[in-house]
Amino acid sequence: MSTTAPETGIIEERWDITYRHSTGSVASAFYAGLHEGRIHGVRCPECERVLVPPRSFCDRDYATTEGWLPVGPDGVLETFTVVYRKFRSLPDPPYAIAYVRLAGADTAILSYLRDDRLGDVDWVREGLAVGTPLRAVFAPAGERAGRMTDFWFELAGP
Amino acid sequence: MSDAVAILGTSQTEFRHHYEEPQPELVRRAASMALADAQLELADVDAVVYSMAPDAMIGVMHPERWVADAAGAIEGRPILRVNTGGATGLSSAQLAYHHVASGLFRTVLVVGAERVGESGDAQMILNRIWDPFYERPFPLNTVTMLAMQAVRFADRYGTTDEDLARVSVKNHRHGARNCHAHIRREVTVDEVLESETIAYPLRFLDLCPQSSGAAAMVLANADVARTADRAPAWINGVGVGTETYWIGDRMGPRAAADHAESPALASAVESACARSGIGAHDLELAELYAPFSSTELHAIPDAGLCESGDVAARLADGEFDIEGRLPVNPSGGVMCSNPIAVTAMVRAIECALQVTGTAGGHQVHSPPTHALATGIGGDHEFFAAMAIGAEPRSRTEVRA
């Protein structure tokens, strides 16, 4: 028996779970487009909305969607937040995420919004608003992985 | 006949950051307290509903296995577990209501416990409620999702940071009177505005705490209720609503519902009121699920208590204060205690306490005849509403 008393009262545990998510045909095709530096949507044949990110069916009409339509890279900021507090296992602040409705799309897509001034909340208050023009910017071809993080948003103006 | 269901007993533990009692012990404590409050024995209970939000919050998968006996599901008593995220507690009470109103069960126990403080990774866990393909690669979580709602609401209705702060001041003032509340201290508008910005535009004092604790309710039909030696509260109607999974579909000219607000919450409340034979104008008190000050700004108008453009002015006028015309969250609400699995159940419990005049330190001056409890789960996927009254009523009864 150990001579030192064990710590009682708390059991520490960490989960480490591995998944291999099948991305399916629609997201796979979308990722392939991102790898080429292009963003595409799909259209619902009933409501005729162009849905970005694309999905196999329209949840308004329960109809199978049809592809593929190029959208962006220009867009309009629909909403955003800038995070200043560190959440464990999430990125180091400050960072911004934003929903942007790209030209040609009826819905908005989420990505990071990059700007050197995000650390200044006064700049954020003045410089970002619903309706601010943004554009999607891609990583250089050699750095693209065919994933959502291949592009981000930047202010379209100066 | 009426399809109203009686709330014979309720319980809440004190809510705080951490409990040493493990999950089954907390669940059993809340269940026993609610049964004692109802003056019933476990043997009088026909079925159990276990109220439990995402498993990872307590670190046990399929926890209804572990906790079924503690919840009272022994001696062959049936149990179902409900998880609708933040709405879980009210969805659980709705399932129990359906059990009783259907005539299949006379008396149903609803119980749950939460220990958000047990993992320091709550917002990472909540990031995992998004799909791995399009949304989860980004740090979406309940804080960032609601911050993005706050930006749209402010854009649409011109509300300010001061308006958000006034919601926080009101709820903290109420929570200070509530012996169960996790946060029991008053704050000022300046303190809120000077607190750290967590996720723009939301500051530390605009947000709820991470709470642990348990709650339970005992629901029964009118025959059982007649044997009680005091007047119960009554569930007179329930409603549910849902919106699209896709946050980005809730913006732009072709959006069916805007991320700024929640038309599906409005329809859930309308259904609950209609089934009670009342309108939103008959409500005298509301316990609205609103974990952040920004949520309450849209939940009040969505509940039909005023117009969206008026909410800030009415809040500033004190209309929704505990002494006001229509008290909203007299308990201090979710901003003062957020034990996720039972948070929305506590909204119904608080309404039951208020209509029976037994809320204690935060009892409103004149017990309301009609009160409203709401819950919101996921990101606009699960809205729940419950109309709770001092007397049994229903649409059926009103017609007769």
Interface residues (C-beta under 8 A of the other chain):
Chain A: G9 E13 W15 Y19 H21 T23 A27 C47 R49 L51 V52 P53 R55 D59 R60 E78 T79 F80 T81 V82 V83 Y84 R85 F87 R88 S89 L90 P91 Y95 I97 Y99 R101 D106 T107 A108 I109 L110 S111 Y112 V121 V124 R125 A129 V130 G131 R147 M148 T149
Chain B: E20 A56 G59 G120 D121 Q123 M124 N127 P132 F133 Y134 E135 P137 F138 P139 L140 N141 V143 T144 A147 M148 Q149 V151 R152 D155 E196 T197 I198 A199 Y200 P201 L202 T244 Y245 W246 I247 G248 D249 M251 G252 P253 R254 A256 H259
